[in-house]
Amino acid sequence: MDVTVEPRGAATVVRLVGSVDGITAGPLEARLLEQVQGGAVKLVGDLSGVAYTSSAGLRALLATLKATRSQGGDFRLAGVQPAVLKVLELSGFTSILKHYPDVDAAVQSFGS
């Protein structure tokens, strides 16, 4: 799993490439929470490069969402691929995690 971080306007974009599974979810969660602890509480997860997530990946997303919201921010997703979106829908995550068609739309949703 490749993770890159890029400040974009009012938000910080975390671009993920690869599968999120039992092996990669722990390090991913640590990297996301590191951003939150560093003050990046308006996070956008760019999932356009993620074709698969397991329940471990869902836990990492939920932990990040809780961490950002506890500090007055939010964690939003962008470019979610159909297979991953289906997992999010089946697990009920689409009712708690906002998702946007692309990074620009997700960043703009935070305002300036």
N, CA, C and O atoms as a Tinker XYZ file with bonds, in Angstrom:
   448  protein
     1  N      0.843000   -1.177000    0.000000    73     2
     2  CA     0.000000    0.000000    0.000000    64     1     3
     3  C      0.885000    1.234000    0.000000    63     2     4     5
     4  O      1.760000    1.387000    0.852000    81     3
     5  N      0.648000    2.107000   -0.959000    73     3     6
     6  CA     1.349000    3.384000   -1.020000    64     5     7
     7  C      0.433000    4.464000   -0.470000    63     6     8     9
     8  O     -0.752000    4.514000   -0.803000    81     7
     9  N      0.984000    5.324000    0.370000    73     7    10
    10  CA     0.233000    6.423000    0.970000    64     9    11
    11  C      1.019000    7.702000    0.752000    63    10    12    13
    12  O      2.180000    7.803000    1.150000    81    11
    13  N      0.383000    8.681000    0.116000    73    11    14
    14  CA     1.012000    9.987000   -0.035000    64    13    15
    15  C      0.083000   11.038000    0.558000    63    14    16    17
    16  O     -1.140000   10.911000    0.502000    81    15
    17  N      0.678000   12.064000    1.118000    73    15    18
    18  CA    -0.072000   13.124000    1.791000    64    17    19
    19  C      0.223000   14.439000    1.101000    63    18    20    21
    20  O      1.374000   14.762000    0.808000    81    19
    21  N     -0.847000   15.201000    0.843000    73    19    22
    22  CA    -0.702000   16.476000    0.133000    64    21    23
    23  C     -1.689000   17.495000    0.693000    63    22    24    25
    24  O     -2.898000   17.268000    0.650000    81    23
    25  N     -1.191000   18.618000    1.218000    73    23    26
    26  CA    -2.107000   19.687000    1.634000    64    25    27
    27  C     -2.795000   20.280000    0.407000    63    26    28    29
    28  O     -2.143000   20.564000   -0.598000    81    27
    29  N     -4.119000   20.468000    0.490000    73    27    30
    30  CA    -4.883000   21.056000   -0.621000    64    29    31
    31  C     -5.922000   22.000000   -0.051000    63    30    32    33
    32  O     -6.951000   21.553000    0.455000    81    31
    33  N     -5.677000   23.270000   -0.121000    73    31    34
    34  CA    -6.632000   24.240000    0.386000    64    33    35
    35  C     -6.870000   24.040000    1.862000    63    34    36    37
    36  O     -5.925000   23.990000    2.649000    81    35
    37  N     -8.141000   23.925000    2.248000    73    35    38
    38  CA    -8.513000   23.768000    3.653000    64    37    39
    39  C     -8.329000   22.342000    4.152000    63    38    40    41
    40  O     -8.492000   22.075000    5.342000    81    39
    41  N     -7.991000   21.427000    3.254000    73    39    42
    42  CA    -7.941000   20.008000    3.609000    64    41    43
    43  C     -6.551000   19.423000    3.385000    63    42    44    45
    44  O     -5.675000   20.044000    2.783000    81    43
    45  N     -6.387000   18.220000    3.887000    73    43    46
    46  CA    -5.201000   17.411000    3.619000    64    45    47
    47  C     -5.676000   16.157000    2.898000    63    46    48    49
    48  O     -6.545000   15.437000    3.389000    81    47
    49  N     -5.098000   15.905000    1.730000    73    47    50
    50  CA    -5.480000   14.743000    0.926000    64    49    51
    51  C     -4.499000   13.611000    1.204000    63    50    52    53
    52  O     -3.283000   13.780000    1.114000    81    51
    53  N     -5.056000   12.459000    1.543000    73    51    54
    54  CA    -4.255000   11.252000    1.734000    64    53    55
    55  C     -4.621000   10.309000    0.596000    63    54    56    57
    56  O     -5.725000    9.766000    0.555000    81    55
    57  N     -3.683000   10.120000   -0.328000    73    55    58
    58  CA    -3.912000    9.303000   -1.515000    64    57    59
    59  C     -3.443000    7.878000   -1.240000    63    58    60    61
    60  O     -2.289000    7.650000   -0.878000    81    59
    61  N     -4.352000    6.928000   -1.417000    73    59    62
    62  CA    -4.056000    5.526000   -1.148000    64    61    63
    63  C     -4.022000    4.744000   -2.454000    63    62    64    65
    64  O     -4.886000    4.912000   -3.314000    81    63
    65  N     -3.021000    3.892000   -2.591000    73    63    66
    66  CA    -2.919000    3.037000   -3.768000    64    65    67
    67  C     -2.585000    1.624000   -3.298000    63    66    68    69
    68  O     -1.585000    1.402000   -2.615000    81    67
    69  N     -3.437000    0.679000   -3.675000    73    67    70
    70  CA    -3.242000   -0.708000   -3.287000    64    69    71
    71  C     -4.486000   -1.253000   -2.611000    63    70    72    73
    72  O     -5.544000   -0.623000   -2.634000    81    71
    73  N     -4.356000   -2.425000   -2.009000    73    71    74
    74  CA    -5.465000   -3.045000   -1.292000    64    73    75
    75  C     -5.357000   -2.738000    0.192000    63    74    76    77
    76  O     -4.263000   -2.655000    0.749000    81    75
    77  N     -6.515000   -2.571000    0.821000    73    75    78
    78  CA    -6.542000   -2.375000    2.260000    64    77    79
    79  C     -7.069000   -3.675000    2.866000    63    78    80    81
    80  O     -8.243000   -4.017000    2.725000    81    79
    81  N     -6.172000   -4.385000    3.540000    73    79    82
    82  CA    -6.541000   -5.682000    4.104000    64    81    83
    83  C     -5.936000   -5.807000    5.496000    63    82    84    85
    84  O     -5.456000   -4.826000    6.066000    81    83
    85  N     -5.963000   -7.016000    6.035000    73    83    86
    86  CA    -5.459000   -7.238000    7.386000    64    85    87
    87  C     -3.992000   -6.881000    7.557000    63    86    88    89
    88  O     -3.564000   -6.550000    8.663000    81    87
    89  N     -3.228000   -6.942000    6.500000    73    87    90
    90  CA    -1.799000   -6.630000    6.571000    64    89    91
    91  C     -1.551000   -5.126000    6.462000    63    90    92    93
    92  O     -0.712000   -4.581000    7.180000    81    91
    93  N     -2.267000   -4.463000    5.580000    73    91    94
    94  CA    -1.996000   -3.044000    5.325000    64    93    95
    95  C     -2.841000   -2.086000    6.164000    63    94    96    97
    96  O     -2.508000   -0.906000    6.270000    81    95
    97  N     -3.931000   -2.577000    6.760000    73    95    98
    98  CA    -4.844000   -1.677000    7.485000    64    97    99
    99  C     -4.195000   -1.047000    8.716000    63    98   100   101
   100  O     -4.410000    0.135000    8.985000    81    99
   101  N     -3.414000   -1.806000    9.457000    73    99   102
   102  CA    -2.773000   -1.268000   10.662000    64   101   103
   103  C     -1.832000   -0.116000   10.352000    63   102   104   105
   104  O     -1.965000    0.961000   10.933000    81   103
   105  N     -0.876000   -0.324000    9.440000    73   103   106
   106  CA     0.008000    0.786000    9.080000    64   105   107
   107  C     -0.753000    1.973000    8.460000    63   106   108   109
   108  O     -0.384000    3.127000    8.677000    81   107
   109  N     -1.808000    1.689000    7.695000    73   107   110
   110  CA    -2.610000    2.763000    7.122000    64   109   111
   111  C     -3.281000    3.575000    8.225000    63   110   112   113
   112  O     -3.237000    4.806000    8.213000    81   111
   113  N     -3.895000    2.889000    9.170000    73   111   114
   114  CA    -4.553000    3.586000   10.274000    64   113   115
   115  C     -3.547000    4.446000   11.044000    63   114   116   117
   116  O     -3.846000    5.587000   11.395000    81   115
   117  N     -2.371000    3.907000   11.303000    73   115   118
   118  CA    -1.336000    4.666000   12.008000    64   117   119
   119  C     -0.961000    5.924000   11.232000    63   118   120   121
   120  O     -0.790000    6.992000   11.820000    81   119
   121  N     -0.836000    5.799000    9.925000    73   119   122
   122  CA    -0.463000    6.954000    9.091000    64   121   123
   123  C     -1.567000    8.009000    9.091000    63   122   124   125
   124  O     -1.286000    9.205000    9.166000    81   123
   125  N     -2.829000    7.563000    9.007000    73   123   126
   126  CA    -3.949000    8.501000    9.023000    64   125   127
   127  C     -4.052000    9.211000   10.378000    63   126   128   129
   128  O     -4.243000   10.426000   10.434000    81   127
   129  N     -3.927000    8.451000   11.458000    73   127   130
   130  CA    -4.029000    9.052000   12.785000    64   129   131
   131  C     -2.848000    9.975000   13.071000    63   130   132   133
   132  O     -2.979000   10.940000   13.824000    81   131
   133  N     -1.709000    9.685000   12.479000    73   131   134
   134  CA    -0.546000   10.568000   12.588000    64   133   135
   135  C     -0.870000   11.940000   11.992000    63   134   136   137
   136  O     -0.477000   12.972000   12.537000    81   135
   137  N     -1.589000   11.939000   10.873000    73   135   138
   138  CA    -2.004000   13.206000   10.260000    64   137   139
   139  C     -2.933000   13.980000   11.190000    63   138   140   141
   140  O     -2.784000   15.190000   11.365000    81   139
   141  N     -3.887000   13.274000   11.780000    73   139   142
   142  CA    -4.849000   13.923000   12.681000    64   141   143
   143  C     -4.123000   14.493000   13.896000    63   142   144   145
   144  O     -4.373000   15.631000   14.293000    81   143
   145  N     -3.232000   13.713000   14.481000    73   143   146
   146  CA    -2.480000   14.171000   15.646000    64   145   147
   147  C     -1.600000   15.360000   15.310000    63   146   148   149
   148  O     -1.283000   16.169000   16.182000    81   147
   149  N     -1.205000   15.469000   14.046000    73   147   150
   150  CA    -0.401000   16.600000   13.592000    64   149   151
   151  C     -1.240000   17.826000   13.254000    63   150   152   153
   152  O     -0.701000   18.839000   12.808000    81   151
   153  N     -2.549000   17.747000   13.460000    73   151   154
   154  CA    -3.419000   18.896000   13.238000    64   153   155
   155  C     -4.230000   18.874000   11.957000    63   154   156   157
   156  O     -5.020000   19.788000   11.718000    81   155
   157  N     -4.057000   17.855000   11.128000    73   155   158
   158  CA    -4.821000   17.757000    9.877000    64   157   159
   159  C     -6.151000   17.076000   10.177000    63   158   160   161
   160  O     -6.283000   15.861000   10.024000    81   159
   161  N     -7.136000   17.865000   10.607000    73   159   162
   162  CA    -8.422000   17.284000   11.004000    64   161   163
   163  C     -9.480000   17.372000    9.901000    63   162   164   165
   164  O    -10.594000   16.874000   10.067000    81   163
   165  N     -9.136000   17.999000    8.788000    73   163   166
   166  CA    -9.999000   17.999000    7.606000    64   165   167
   167  C     -9.288000   17.130000    6.575000    63   166   168   169
   168  O     -8.483000   17.609000    5.777000    81   167
   169  N     -9.609000   15.842000    6.617000    73   167   170
   170  CA    -8.910000   14.872000    5.778000    64   169   171
   171  C     -9.792000   14.387000    4.638000    63   170   172   173
   172  O    -10.995000   14.182000    4.800000    81   171
   173  N     -9.167000   14.211000    3.488000    73   171   174
   174  CA    -9.816000   13.582000    2.336000    64   173   175
   175  C     -9.024000   12.325000    2.014000    63   174   176   177
   176  O     -7.822000   12.385000    1.755000    81   175
   177  N     -9.700000   11.198000    2.032000    73   175   178
   178  CA    -9.077000    9.939000    1.634000    64   177   179
   179  C     -9.356000    9.693000    0.168000    63   178   180   181
   180  O    -10.489000    9.407000   -0.218000    81   179
   181  N     -8.320000    9.804000   -0.651000    73   179   182
   182  CA    -8.460000    9.547000   -2.092000    64   181   183
   183  C     -8.334000    8.045000   -2.316000    63   182   184   185
   184  O     -7.235000    7.491000   -2.282000    81   183
   185  N     -9.466000    7.397000   -2.545000    73   183   186
   186  CA    -9.490000    5.947000   -2.724000    64   185   187
   187  C     -9.553000    5.534000   -4.192000    63   186   188   189
   188  O     -9.881000    4.388000   -4.499000    81   187
   189  N     -9.246000    6.449000   -5.089000    73   187   190
   190  CA    -9.320000    6.115000   -6.513000    64   189   191
   191  C     -8.345000    5.011000   -6.895000    63   190   192   193
   192  O     -8.532000    4.356000   -7.920000    81   191
   193  N     -7.308000    4.794000   -6.091000    73   191   194
   194  CA    -6.332000    3.745000   -6.371000    64   193   195
   195  C     -6.524000    2.499000   -5.529000    63   194   196   197
   196  O     -5.637000    1.647000   -5.474000    81   195
   197  N     -7.681000    2.380000   -4.864000    73   195   198
   198  CA    -7.955000    1.231000   -3.999000    64   197   199
   199  C     -9.067000    0.387000   -4.636000    63   198   200   201
   200  O    -10.187000    0.862000   -4.825000    81   199
   201  N     -8.748000   -0.848000   -4.956000    73   199   202
   202  CA    -9.732000   -1.727000   -5.591000    64   201   203
   203  C    -10.376000   -2.695000   -4.604000    63   202   204   205
   204  O    -11.371000   -3.345000   -4.926000    81   203
   205  N     -9.798000   -2.794000   -3.383000    73   203   206
   206  CA   -10.311000   -3.759000   -2.408000    64   205   207
   207  C    -10.094000   -3.250000   -0.996000    63   206   208   209
   208  O     -9.046000   -2.682000   -0.686000    81   207
   209  N    -11.089000   -3.454000   -0.140000    73   207   210
   210  CA   -10.904000   -3.243000    1.299000    64   209   211
   211  C    -11.591000   -4.355000    2.064000    63   210   212   213
   212  O    -12.657000   -4.836000    1.680000    81   211
   213  N    -10.966000   -4.748000    3.140000    73   211   214
   214  CA   -11.539000   -5.768000    4.022000    64   213   215
   215  C    -12.163000   -5.067000    5.224000    63   214   216   217
   216  O    -12.176000   -3.838000    5.299000    81   215
   217  N    -12.677000   -5.855000    6.159000    73   215   218
   218  CA   -13.244000   -5.271000    7.376000    64   217   219
   219  C    -12.165000   -4.552000    8.173000    63   218   220   221
   220  O    -12.469000   -3.592000    8.881000    81   219
   221  N    -10.929000   -4.985000    8.078000    73   219   222
   222  CA    -9.830000   -4.293000    8.762000    64   221   223
   223  C     -9.663000   -2.882000    8.192000    63   222   224   225
   224  O     -9.373000   -1.938000    8.927000    81   223
   225  N     -9.844000   -2.751000    6.895000    73   223   226
   226  CA    -9.786000   -1.434000    6.269000    64   225   227
   227  C    -10.920000   -0.545000    6.732000    63   226   228   229
   228  O    -10.730000    0.651000    6.952000    81   227
   229  N    -12.102000   -1.125000    6.880000    73   227   230
   230  CA   -13.247000   -0.362000    7.378000    64   229   231
   231  C    -12.979000    0.149000    8.788000    63   230   232   233
   232  O    -13.337000    1.280000    9.117000    81   231
   233  N    -12.355000   -0.672000    9.618000    73   231   234
   234  CA   -12.021000   -0.236000   10.984000    64   233   235
   235  C    -11.050000    0.938000   10.950000    63   234   236   237
   236  O    -11.178000    1.867000   11.747000    81   235
   237  N    -10.081000    0.909000   10.037000    73   235   238
   238  CA    -9.123000    2.014000    9.925000    64   237   239
   239  C     -9.831000    3.304000    9.514000    63   238   240   241
   240  O     -9.536000    4.377000   10.039000    81   239
   241  N    -10.774000    3.188000    8.566000    73   239   242
   242  CA   -11.537000    4.370000    8.143000    64   241   243
   243  C    -12.374000    4.914000    9.287000    63   242   244   245
   244  O    -12.440000    6.128000    9.484000    81   243
   245  N    -13.016000    4.027000   10.048000    73   243   246
   246  CA   -13.858000    4.448000   11.157000    64   245   247
   247  C    -13.030000    5.108000   12.266000    63   246   248   249
   248  O    -13.449000    6.117000   12.832000    81   247
   249  N    -11.881000    4.554000   12.571000    73   247   250
   250  CA   -11.011000    5.147000   13.592000    64   249   251
   251  C    -10.578000    6.547000   13.178000    63   250   252   253
   252  O    -10.506000    7.453000   14.009000    81   251
   253  N    -10.290000    6.720000   11.889000    73   251   254
   254  CA    -9.887000    8.029000   11.387000    64   253   255
   255  C    -11.047000    9.015000   11.457000    63   254   256   257
   256  O    -10.864000   10.167000   11.850000    81   255
   257  N    -12.223000    8.569000   11.079000    73   255   258
   258  CA   -13.413000    9.417000   11.149000    64   257   259
   259  C    -13.651000    9.893000   12.578000    63   258   260   261
   260  O    -13.880000   11.080000   12.809000    81   259
   261  N    -13.597000    8.976000   13.528000    73   259   262
   262  CA   -13.812000    9.336000   14.931000    64   261   263
   263  C    -12.759000   10.326000   15.421000    63   262   264   265
   264  O    -13.076000   11.279000   16.133000    81   263
   265  N    -11.514000   10.094000   15.039000    73   263   266
   266  CA   -10.428000   10.979000   15.477000    64   265   267
   267  C    -10.596000   12.389000   14.923000    63   266   268   269
   268  O    -10.412000   13.365000   15.651000    81   267
   269  N    -10.945000   12.508000   13.644000    73   267   270
   270  CA   -11.104000   13.850000   13.067000    64   269   271
   271  C    -12.301000   14.565000   13.686000    63   270   272   273
   272  O    -12.212000   15.746000   14.020000    81   271
   273  N    -13.413000   13.863000   13.840000    73   271   274
   274  CA   -14.615000   14.489000   14.385000    64   273   275
   275  C    -14.442000   14.887000   15.848000    63   274   276   277
   276  O    -15.022000   15.876000   16.296000    81   275
   277  N    -13.653000   14.124000   16.589000    73   275   278
   278  CA   -13.434000   14.463000   17.997000    64   277   279
   279  C    -12.649000   15.764000   18.139000    63   278   280   281
   280  O    -12.639000   16.379000   19.205000    81   279
   281  N    -11.993000   16.176000   17.060000    73   279   282
   282  CA   -11.227000   17.423000   17.068000    64   281   283
   283  C    -11.882000   18.505000   16.210000    63   282   284   285
   284  O    -11.232000   19.477000   15.827000    81   283
   285  N    -13.164000   18.332000   15.913000    73   283   286
   286  CA   -13.902000   19.354000   15.170000    64   285   287
   287  C    -13.731000   19.298000   13.666000    63   286   288   289
   288  O    -14.130000   20.229000   12.967000    81   287
   289  N    -13.147000   18.229000   13.152000    73   287   290
   290  CA   -12.939000   18.096000   11.714000    64   289   291
   291  C    -13.832000   17.022000   11.124000    63   290   292   293
   292  O    -14.899000   16.716000   11.656000    81   291
   293  N    -13.377000   16.454000   10.009000    73   291   294
   294  CA   -14.120000   15.377000    9.361000    64   293   295
   295  C    -13.166000   14.629000    8.439000    63   294   296   297
   296  O    -12.113000   15.139000    8.057000    81   295
   297  N    -13.557000   13.413000    8.094000    73   295   298
   298  CA   -12.821000   12.569000    7.160000    64   297   299
   299  C    -13.784000   12.219000    6.043000    63   298   300   301
   300  O    -14.818000   11.592000    6.273000    81   299
   301  N    -13.439000   12.628000    4.833000    73   299   302
   302  CA   -14.304000   12.410000    3.674000    64   301   303
   303  C    -13.551000   11.608000    2.622000    63   302   304   305
   304  O    -12.327000   11.692000    2.519000    81   303
   305  N    -14.289000   10.840000    1.852000    73   303   306
   306  CA   -13.680000    9.987000    0.844000    64   305   307
   307  C    -13.911000   10.547000   -0.552000    63   306   308   309
   308  O    -14.892000   11.247000   -0.803000    81   307
   309  N    -12.993000   10.227000   -1.453000    73   307   310
   310  CA   -13.095000   10.682000   -2.841000    64   309   311
   311  C    -12.700000    9.554000   -3.775000    63   310   312   313
   312  O    -11.829000    8.744000   -3.460000    81   311
   313  N    -13.352000    9.513000   -4.929000    73   311   314
   314  CA   -12.982000    8.572000   -5.983000    64   313   315
   315  C    -13.112000    7.110000   -5.591000    63   314   316   317
   316  O    -12.314000    6.276000   -6.021000    81   315
   317  N    -14.097000    6.799000   -4.789000    73   315   318
   318  CA   -14.262000    5.423000   -4.319000    64   317   319
   319  C    -14.647000    4.515000   -5.496000    63   318   320   321
   320  O    -15.620000    4.773000   -6.205000    81   319
   321  N    -13.868000    3.458000   -5.684000    73   319   322
   322  CA   -14.105000    2.515000   -6.765000    64   321   323
   323  C    -15.363000    1.679000   -6.475000    63   322   324   325
   324  O    -15.707000    1.477000   -5.311000    81   323
   325  N    -16.052000    1.193000   -7.517000    73   323   326
   326  CA   -17.316000    0.477000   -7.325000    64   325   327
   327  C    -17.253000   -0.689000   -6.334000    63   326   328   329
   328  O    -18.165000   -0.848000   -5.522000    81   327
   329  N    -16.209000   -1.498000   -6.385000    73   327   330
   330  CA   -16.124000   -2.651000   -5.474000    64   329   331
   331  C    -16.000000   -2.200000   -4.019000    63   330   332   333
   332  O    -16.595000   -2.797000   -3.121000    81   331
   333  N    -15.230000   -1.152000   -3.799000    73   331   334
   334  CA   -15.061000   -0.628000   -2.438000    64   333   335
   335  C    -16.340000    0.069000   -1.983000    63   334   336   337
   336  O    -16.737000   -0.055000   -0.825000    81   335
   337  N    -16.982000    0.798000   -2.888000    73   335   338
   338  CA   -18.241000    1.465000   -2.552000    64   337   339
   339  C    -19.290000    0.441000   -2.131000    63   338   340   341
   340  O    -20.069000    0.689000   -1.211000    81   339
   341  N    -19.311000   -0.695000   -2.795000    73   339   342
   342  CA   -20.272000   -1.741000   -2.444000    64   341   343
   343  C    -20.040000   -2.232000   -1.013000    63   342   344   345
   344  O    -20.994000   -2.439000   -0.263000    81   343
   345  N    -18.777000   -2.415000   -0.640000    73   343   346
   346  CA   -18.447000   -2.826000    0.729000    64   345   347
   347  C    -18.888000   -1.744000    1.716000    63   346   348   349
   348  O    -19.440000   -2.054000    2.772000    81   347
   349  N    -18.650000   -0.490000    1.380000    73   347   350
   350  CA   -19.067000    0.617000    2.247000    64   349   351
   351  C    -20.585000    0.652000    2.395000    63   350   352   353
   352  O    -21.100000    0.882000    3.489000    81   351
   353  N    -21.291000    0.427000    1.306000    73   351   354
   354  CA   -22.758000    0.431000    1.344000    64   353   355
   355  C    -23.294000   -0.736000    2.164000    63   354   356   357
   356  O    -24.187000   -0.554000    2.992000    81   355
   357  N    -22.759000   -1.924000    1.940000    73   355   358
   358  CA   -23.230000   -3.112000    2.650000    64   357   359
   359  C    -22.980000   -3.020000    4.157000    63   358   360   361
   360  O    -23.750000   -3.555000    4.955000    81   359
   361  N    -21.908000   -2.342000    4.534000    73   359   362
   362  CA   -21.559000   -2.222000    5.948000    64   361   363
   363  C    -22.237000   -1.023000    6.607000    63   362   364   365
   364  O    -22.121000   -0.836000    7.818000    81   363
   365  N    -22.940000   -0.213000    5.824000    73   363   366
   366  CA   -23.610000    0.961000    6.373000    64   365   367
   367  C    -22.706000    2.179000    6.508000    63   366   368   369
   368  O    -23.119000    3.194000    7.069000    81   367
   369  N    -21.496000    2.094000    6.008000    73   367   370
   370  CA   -20.544000    3.198000    6.158000    64   369   371
   371  C    -20.913000    4.421000    5.324000    63   370   372   373
   372  O    -20.500000    5.535000    5.649000    81   371
   373  N    -21.680000    4.230000    4.260000    73   371   374
   374  CA   -22.040000    5.390000    3.435000    64   373   375
   375  C    -22.994000    6.322000    4.174000    63   374   376   377
   376  O    -23.185000    7.465000    3.757000    81   375
   377  N    -23.594000    5.851000    5.263000    73   375   378
   378  CA   -24.464000    6.736000    6.045000    64   377   379
   379  C    -23.673000    7.576000    7.037000    63   378   380   381
   380  O    -24.196000    8.559000    7.562000    81   379
   381  N    -22.414000    7.205000    7.307000    73   379   382
   382  CA   -21.616000    7.978000    8.260000    64   381   383
   383  C    -20.394000    8.648000    7.630000    63   382   384   385
   384  O    -19.863000    9.613000    8.180000    81   383
   385  N    -19.952000    8.146000    6.495000    73   383   386
   386  CA   -18.804000    8.725000    5.789000    64   385   387
   387  C    -19.276000    9.379000    4.498000    63   386   388   389
   388  O    -19.874000    8.725000    3.644000    81   387
   389  N    -19.006000   10.664000    4.362000    73   387   390
   390  CA   -19.373000   11.333000    3.119000    64   389   391
   391  C    -18.382000   10.934000    2.031000    63   390   392   393
   392  O    -17.185000   10.797000    2.283000    81   391
   393  N    -18.898000   10.750000    0.826000    73   391   394
   394  CA   -18.003000   10.417000   -0.283000    64   393   395
   395  C    -18.363000   11.251000   -1.500000    63   394   396   397
   396  O    -19.525000   11.582000   -1.737000    81   395
   397  N    -17.326000   11.579000   -2.264000    73   395   398
   398  CA   -17.436000   12.481000   -3.407000    64   397   399
   399  C    -16.820000   11.821000   -4.633000    63   398   400   401
   400  O    -15.978000   10.932000   -4.504000    81   399
   401  N    -17.237000   12.254000   -5.829000    73   399   402
   402  CA   -16.738000   11.601000   -7.047000    64   401   403
   403  C    -15.239000   11.778000   -7.273000    63   402   404   405
   404  O    -14.596000   10.922000   -7.881000    81   403
   405  N    -14.678000   12.892000   -6.783000    73   403   406
   406  CA   -13.249000   13.126000   -6.982000    64   405   407
   407  C    -12.686000   13.977000   -5.850000    63   406   408   409
   408  O    -13.425000   14.501000   -5.017000    81   407
   409  N    -11.375000   14.102000   -5.840000    73   407   410
   410  CA   -10.672000   14.837000   -4.785000    64   409   411
   411  C    -11.096000   16.302000   -4.768000    63   410   412   413
   412  O    -11.332000   16.862000   -3.697000    81   411
   413  N    -11.196000   16.924000   -5.927000    73   411   414
   414  CA   -11.561000   18.342000   -5.967000    64   413   415
   415  C    -12.893000   18.609000   -5.287000    63   414   416   417
   416  O    -13.025000   19.573000   -4.533000    81   415
   417  N    -13.881000   17.760000   -5.549000    73   415   418
   418  CA   -15.196000   17.934000   -4.935000    64   417   419
   419  C    -15.118000   17.740000   -3.427000    63   418   420   421
   420  O    -15.751000   18.483000   -2.677000    81   419
   421  N    -14.360000   16.761000   -2.976000    73   419   422
   422  CA   -14.227000   16.509000   -1.541000    64   421   423
   423  C    -13.513000   17.661000   -0.849000    63   422   424   425
   424  O    -13.929000   18.084000    0.230000    81   423
   425  N    -12.452000   18.173000   -1.447000    73   423   426
   426  CA   -11.729000   19.308000   -0.862000    64   425   427
   427  C    -12.642000   20.529000   -0.806000    63   426   428   429
   428  O    -12.690000   21.223000    0.210000    81   427
   429  N    -13.367000   20.796000   -1.896000    73   427   430
   430  CA   -14.280000   21.945000   -1.932000    64   429   431
   431  C    -15.372000   21.837000   -0.893000    63   430   432   433
   432  O    -15.871000   22.862000   -0.428000    81   431
   433  N    -15.764000   20.626000   -0.510000    73   431   434
   434  CA   -16.835000   20.453000    0.477000    64   433   435
   435  C    -16.444000   20.992000    1.843000    63   434   436   437
   436  O    -17.313000   21.250000    2.676000    81   435
   437  N    -15.160000   21.165000    2.086000    73   435   438
   438  CA   -14.689000   21.743000    3.348000    64   437   439
   439  C    -14.723000   23.266000    3.328000    63   438   440   441
   440  O    -14.566000   23.897000    4.373000    81   439
   441  N    -14.923000   23.861000    2.169000    73   439   442
   442  CA   -14.879000   25.326000    2.065000    64   441   443
   443  C    -13.435000   25.798000    2.048000    63   442   444   445
   444  O    -12.513000   25.015000    1.820000    81   443
   445  N    -13.251000   27.096000    2.292000    73   443   446
   446  CA   -11.875000   27.623000    2.241000    64   445   447
   447  C    -11.298000   27.857000    3.596000    63   446   448
   448  O    -10.154000   28.296000    3.713000    81   447
